[in-house]
Amino acid sequence: MKPHHSAGALALGFRVHTGWSAVVAAGGAFPQVTVPHRGRVELLDADSGTSRFVYHEARELNLPKAAELVHRARKAVHYAASGAVKLLMKTLRAAGHDVTVAAILAGGARVPDDLAAILASHALVHAAEGALFRQALVSAAEACGLEVIIIPERQLWQRAAAAFGEDIRQQVAARGKSLGPPWAEDQRAATVAALLALRRD
């Protein structure tokens, strides 16, 4: 599998949490992977008046009010994600980096469009909150001109082993020794996702 992006290109890798996401910018190839940025993207402004656990709150309301709450939350999350990713891209490009693609790790649950169905299931409530923040990142990255690759997190290391070799976990851990902290699971997974995105045919 050959990269179709330029040799010096970087990818963003995102590992999303409720209300925020770990992000790395990564490029190159093992063992000398380049990681010029590791950080955190806030996906909901503190002064927005919206809870990051919006679907949990919506369960306590009647359906019309729940729909209104979710709509407000979606607007707030998309606004915050857009601003955060624009700022990140501006910073990276000002430093001379060529960022071409974003990889976003995703959960496995499929979230229906029907709000009532979501609110009837605690598992779907959790899945919907995750999807809310991931979709905001997708939109924000696309608005910055990035190609977006969605990678199911449960497939990440299997795909990485096929692309980079069975010792990929050891390679990633070893790279962290020279990069220094933070190099927890968030950073390792986001880096591998970014490198997979760069190799995409």
C-alpha positions as CSV (number, residue, x, y, z in Angstrom):
1,M,0.0,0.0,0.0
2,K,1.6,3.3,-1.1
3,P,1.0,6.7,0.2
4,H,-0.8,9.0,-2.2
5,H,0.0,12.1,-0.2
6,S,3.2,14.1,-0.5
7,A,6.2,12.7,1.5
8,G,6.2,15.6,3.9
9,A,2.4,15.6,4.5
10,L,0.9,15.3,7.9
11,A,-2.4,13.9,9.1
12,L,-4.4,14.9,12.1
13,G,-5.5,12.0,14.3
14,F,-8.4,12.4,16.7
15,R,-9.5,10.2,19.6
16,V,-12.8,11.7,20.8
17,H,-14.1,11.9,24.4
18,T,-17.4,13.4,25.7
19,G,-16.8,17.2,25.2
20,W,-13.2,17.1,24.0
21,S,-10.8,15.2,21.8
22,A,-7.1,14.3,22.0
23,V,-5.4,15.3,18.8
24,V,-2.0,14.7,17.2
25,A,-0.4,15.8,14.0
26,A,1.8,13.0,12.6
27,G,3.6,12.0,9.5
28,G,6.6,10.0,8.3
29,A,7.2,6.3,8.9
30,F,8.5,4.2,11.7
31,P,10.8,4.3,13.4
32,Q,11.2,8.0,12.8
33,V,7.6,9.1,12.9
34,T,7.2,12.9,13.1
35,V,4.8,14.1,15.7
36,P,5.0,18.0,15.7
37,H,1.8,18.5,17.7
38,R,0.0,16.7,20.5
39,G,-2.9,18.5,22.2
40,R,-6.5,18.6,23.2
41,V,-9.4,20.1,21.3
42,E,-12.3,21.5,23.3
43,L,-15.6,20.6,21.6
44,L,-17.9,22.5,23.8
45,D,-17.3,26.0,25.1
46,A,-17.6,26.3,28.9
47,D,-19.9,29.3,28.6
48,S,-22.2,27.8,26.1
49,G,-24.7,26.8,28.8
50,T,-24.9,23.3,27.3
51,S,-24.0,20.1,29.0
52,R,-21.7,17.7,27.3
53,F,-24.1,14.9,28.5
54,V,-26.9,16.4,26.5
55,Y,-28.7,13.2,25.6
56,H,-28.7,12.1,29.3
57,E,-30.3,15.4,30.1
58,A,-32.8,15.1,27.3
59,R,-34.1,11.8,28.8
60,E,-35.6,13.9,31.6
61,L,-37.6,16.0,29.2
62,N,-40.7,15.5,27.0
63,L,-39.8,14.8,23.4
64,P,-40.3,18.4,22.0
65,K,-38.2,19.9,24.7
66,A,-35.6,17.1,24.3
67,A,-35.4,17.8,20.6
68,E,-34.9,21.5,21.2
69,L,-32.1,20.8,23.7
70,V,-30.3,18.5,21.4
71,H,-30.6,21.0,18.5
72,R,-29.0,23.7,20.7
73,A,-26.3,21.4,21.8
74,R,-25.5,20.4,18.2
75,K,-25.1,24.0,17.2
76,A,-22.9,24.7,20.2
77,V,-20.7,21.7,19.6
78,H,-20.3,22.4,15.9
79,Y,-19.4,26.0,16.6
80,A,-16.8,25.1,19.2
81,A,-15.3,22.3,17.0
82,S,-15.1,24.6,14.0
83,G,-13.2,27.3,15.9
84,A,-10.9,24.8,17.5
85,V,-9.9,23.0,14.3
86,K,-9.5,26.3,12.4
87,L,-7.1,27.5,15.1
88,L,-5.2,24.3,15.1
89,M,-4.9,24.3,11.3
90,K,-3.8,28.0,11.3
91,T,-1.1,27.2,13.8
92,L,0.2,24.1,12.0
93,R,0.2,25.8,8.6
94,A,2.0,28.9,10.0
95,A,4.7,26.6,11.2
96,G,5.1,25.3,7.7
97,H,3.3,22.0,8.0
98,D,1.3,20.5,5.1
99,V,-1.8,18.9,6.7
100,T,-3.8,17.0,4.1
101,V,-6.1,14.5,5.9
102,A,-7.8,13.9,9.3
103,A,-8.5,10.5,10.9
104,I,-11.2,10.2,13.5
105,L,-11.6,7.1,15.6
106,A,-15.2,6.0,15.9
107,G,-17.2,3.6,18.1
108,G,-19.0,0.7,16.7
109,A,-22.6,1.5,17.6
110,R,-25.0,2.7,14.9
111,V,-27.1,5.7,16.1
112,P,-30.6,5.9,14.6
113,D,-32.1,9.2,13.5
114,D,-35.1,8.8,15.7
115,L,-34.6,10.8,18.9
116,A,-37.3,8.8,20.7
117,A,-35.5,5.6,20.0
118,I,-32.2,7.0,21.2
119,L,-33.7,8.3,24.5
120,A,-35.3,4.9,25.1
121,S,-31.9,3.2,25.3
122,H,-29.1,4.1,27.7
123,A,-26.6,2.5,25.4
124,L,-27.8,4.6,22.5
125,V,-27.7,7.7,24.7
126,H,-24.0,7.1,25.2
127,A,-23.5,6.3,21.5
128,A,-25.3,9.4,20.4
129,E,-23.2,11.7,22.6
130,G,-20.1,10.2,21.1
131,A,-21.5,10.6,17.6
132,L,-22.4,14.2,18.3
133,F,-18.8,15.2,19.0
134,R,-17.3,13.1,16.2
135,Q,-19.6,14.5,13.6
136,A,-18.8,18.0,14.7
137,L,-15.1,17.2,14.2
138,V,-15.8,15.7,10.7
139,S,-17.6,18.9,9.7
140,A,-14.9,21.1,11.1
141,A,-12.1,19.2,9.4
142,E,-13.9,19.1,6.0
143,A,-14.5,22.9,6.3
144,C,-10.7,23.3,6.6
145,G,-10.3,21.4,3.3
146,L,-9.2,18.1,4.9
147,E,-10.1,14.7,3.6
148,V,-11.7,12.8,6.5
149,I,-11.1,9.1,7.2
150,I,-13.3,7.4,9.8
151,I,-11.6,4.4,11.5
152,P,-13.5,2.1,13.8
153,E,-11.5,2.0,17.0
154,R,-12.0,-1.7,17.5
155,Q,-10.2,-2.3,14.1
156,L,-7.3,0.2,14.7
157,W,-4.6,-2.1,15.8
158,Q,-5.5,-4.9,13.4
159,R,-5.3,-2.4,10.5
160,A,-2.1,-1.0,11.9
161,A,-0.5,-4.5,12.1
162,A,-1.4,-5.1,8.5
163,A,0.0,-1.8,7.4
164,F,3.1,-1.4,9.6
165,G,3.9,-4.9,10.9
166,E,3.0,-7.1,13.8
167,D,5.3,-5.2,16.1
168,I,3.4,-2.0,15.7
169,R,2.5,-1.6,19.4
170,Q,6.2,-2.0,20.3
171,Q,7.2,0.6,17.7
172,V,4.6,3.1,19.0
173,A,5.7,2.6,22.6
174,A,9.4,3.0,21.6
175,R,8.6,6.3,19.8
176,G,7.1,7.6,22.9
177,K,10.4,7.2,24.8
178,S,12.0,9.7,22.5
179,L,9.0,12.0,22.2
180,G,8.3,12.2,25.9
181,P,5.0,12.7,27.6
182,P,2.1,12.9,27.0
183,W,2.2,9.5,25.2
184,A,-0.8,7.6,26.7
185,E,-3.4,5.5,24.8
186,D,-5.0,8.7,23.4
187,Q,-1.8,9.9,21.8
188,R,-0.7,6.4,20.6
189,A,-4.1,5.6,19.0
190,A,-4.5,9.0,17.4
191,T,-1.0,8.8,15.9
192,V,-1.5,5.4,14.4
193,A,-4.9,6.5,13.0
194,A,-3.2,9.5,11.4
195,L,-0.5,7.4,9.8
196,L,-3.1,5.0,8.5
197,A,-5.0,7.9,6.9
198,L,-1.8,9.0,5.2
199,R,-1.4,5.6,3.6
200,R,-5.0,5.3,2.4
201,D,-5.3,4.3,-1.3
